[in-house]
Amino acid sequence: ATSKQIATVGKRIGEHAVLSYERSLASAENVVRLTVDLSRSLSLIARVGSEAAIGLFYTFTFGGPPPANSRQ
């Protein structure tokens, strides 16, 4: 298995959105990524770089306290 080392810098651009830039330390690959949290467990991620992609991710959390943003 190969190890992929990536440096990432990001900026929160809204209450539920983060824009980030990723640079591979082993190759010339650069990626700009937008992550939008649609709910506590659903995120939309769009990536543009050598290949463009969009994905919808569902996160399951087991045990532990709920995330801080869900407490009111």
Phi, psi and chi 1 to 4 in degrees:
 res  aa     phi    psi   chi1   chi2   chi3   chi4
   1 ALA       -  141.2      -      -      -      -
   2 THR   -99.6  146.7   60.7      -      -      -
   3 SER   -96.2  128.4  171.2      -      -      -
   4 LYS  -105.5  112.3 -170.3  170.1 -173.1  178.2
   5 GLN   -98.3  127.8  -63.5  178.3  -29.7      -
   6 ILE  -133.5  135.0  -60.7  171.6      -      -
   7 ALA   -99.3  134.1      -      -      -      -
   8 THR  -129.6  136.3  -56.4      -      -      -
   9 VAL  -126.7  131.6  176.5      -      -      -
  10 GLY  -137.1  163.5      -      -      -      -
  11 LYS  -140.9  127.2  171.6   75.0  175.0  156.5
  12 ARG   -71.2  124.5 -177.1  164.2  -66.1  -79.9
  13 ILE  -112.5    7.0   58.5  172.3      -      -
  14 GLY  -176.0  176.2      -      -      -      -
  15 GLU   -61.5  -31.1 -174.8  176.9  -10.8      -
  16 HIS  -123.9   14.6  -57.8  -73.6      -      -
  17 ALA  -131.7  140.9      -      -      -      -
  18 VAL  -131.6  129.1  174.9      -      -      -
  19 LEU  -105.5  128.1 -174.8   64.4      -      -
  20 SER  -136.2  158.4   58.8      -      -      -
  21 TYR  -120.6  128.5  171.0   75.8      -      -
  22 GLU  -117.4  137.5  -60.4  176.6   -6.2      -
  23 ARG  -129.3  123.6  166.7   84.3  178.4  166.9
  24 SER   -71.4  134.1  173.1      -      -      -
  25 LEU   -83.5  -13.7  -58.9  177.6      -      -
  26 ALA  -104.3  -14.3      -      -      -      -
  27 SER  -144.6 -174.2   67.8      -      -      -
  28 ALA   -93.8   22.9      -      -      -      -
  29 GLU   -79.5  129.3 -175.9  177.6   -8.6      -
  30 ASN  -125.1  140.6  -60.3  -55.2      -      -
  31 VAL  -139.6  137.2  172.9      -      -      -
  32 VAL  -106.7  130.4  174.8      -      -      -
  33 ARG  -128.0  136.0 -179.8  173.5   68.2 -178.9
  34 LEU  -115.2  122.8  175.2   64.3      -      -
  35 THR  -115.2  124.2  -56.3      -      -      -
  36 VAL  -121.2  121.0  179.1      -      -      -
  37 ASP   -82.7  112.1  -64.9  -32.8      -      -
  38 LEU   -82.8  -29.6  -57.8  175.1      -      -
  39 SER  -156.8 -175.3   71.8      -      -      -
  40 ARG   -62.0  -28.5 -173.6  169.8   65.1  109.5
  41 SER  -120.6    5.3   55.9      -      -      -
  42 LEU  -128.0  125.0 -170.2   62.4      -      -
  43 SER  -128.2  143.8  -63.3      -      -      -
  44 LEU  -107.8  127.0  178.8   68.8      -      -
  45 ILE  -124.1  123.8  -61.2  175.9      -      -
  46 ALA  -114.5  132.2      -      -      -      -
  47 ARG  -125.3  137.8  -64.3  170.6   43.5  106.6
  48 VAL  -131.6  128.2  175.9      -      -      -
  49 GLY  -170.4 -133.8      -      -      -      -
  50 SER   -65.1  -25.8   56.6      -      -      -
  51 GLU  -134.2  137.4  -62.8  178.4    9.7      -
  52 ALA   -93.3  143.4      -      -      -      -
  53 ALA  -153.3  156.1      -      -      -      -
  54 ILE  -138.8  141.5 -169.0  165.0      -      -
  55 GLY  -145.5  155.0      -      -      -      -
  56 LEU  -118.8  122.5 -165.7   58.6      -      -
  57 PHE  -119.1  134.5  -65.1   88.5      -      -
  58 TYR  -110.6  131.2 -169.3   81.9      -      -
  59 THR  -113.1  129.0  -56.1      -      -      -
  60 PHE  -100.9  136.1  -69.2   99.5      -      -
  61 THR  -120.5  127.6  -56.9      -      -      -
  62 PHE  -114.6  129.4  -62.4   97.2      -      -
  63 GLY    70.1  172.3      -      -      -      -
  64 GLY    75.3  171.4      -      -      -      -
  65 PRO   -73.9  157.3   26.5  -32.9      -      -
  66 PRO   -66.8  156.9   20.5  -27.0      -      -
  67 PRO   -55.7  150.5  -21.0   30.2      -      -
  68 ALA   -59.3  -33.5      -      -      -      -
  69 ASN   -72.9   -8.9   63.7   -5.1      -      -
  70 SER   -95.9   -8.4   66.5      -      -      -
  71 ARG   -84.0  136.5  -64.0 -177.8 -165.2  156.2
  72 GLN  -137.8      -  -58.5 -158.6    3.9      -
